[in-house]
């Protein structure tokens, strides 16, 4: 089957990508001057976003609460550890540079 335009591609695993029906290579279309991006039809992005959001596995309220508490505790413990190390090195610096 002959492609009707240079932008038409066929998915044939026996032919390398970019080759037409007669074995010649096809070049990618050159965008018009000033066209920075290829525009998709309106509504495609919104439909794709909604489709992806439907695939998300949302956590239950209990799981969200328990994981939030775990994150807050770990941040608090990390802050306390950093503060303790900072005070220790500050104390050592006062002894050394007195």
Protein Blocks (a to p, Z undefined) as FASTA:
>chain_A
ZZfbfkbccddfkbcghiafkopacddddddehiabdcddehklmmmmmmmmmmpccddf
klmmmmmmmmmmmmmmmmmmmmmmmmmmmmmmmmmmZZ
